[in-house]
Amino acid sequence: MSGAGHLALAAEREIVERHVFFERWFAGCLGEVDYRAAISAFDAGFARIDPAGGVQDRAGLDAMLRGARGRFPSDFSIVIDTLAPLWEREDAVLMTYLEHQRHEGRATSRRAAALFLKDADAPHGVAWRFVQETWINDRPGM
């Protein structure tokens, strides 16, 4: 990301690494130590609007993640691309990215906007405060 500030670069690393965690967690490849590190990347006031319009807070995210461990097939994958900062200041950054998921012969894509706050206790120095996802497609066999 040319011209990106420190927080935008930290947020980019966080987005990519958190989705690697999701991929491995959903496949059942990670344990509790990995989970505690991952959940610490989400601010106490975290909120998510999923692609279907549902709203989830940090407690809901925690419950969803714990319930989804190992429930996805071994061919499940997530690819993140087109990361870019939309807005940045000293203590916060708003990022956009595309997320592509593939499993069981089906591929989906979503566009996301995520707000990160500076947080020295978070794994990459930024914590997820808000994310909104919008479906781009839902095409089998992509």
RATADA-V471804 format. One record per run of one state. SS is the DSSP state (H for helix, E for strand, - for the rest). FROM is the first residue (numbers start at 1). LEN is the number of residues. Records with the same first field share a line. If there is no record, write none. Layout:
# RATADA-V471804
SS: FROM-LEN  FROM-LEN
This chain:
# RATADA-V471804
-: 1-5  27-5  40-2  50-5  69-8  90-2  104-2  119-7  141-2
H: 6-21  32-8  58-11
E: 42-8  55-3  77-13  92-12  106-13  126-15
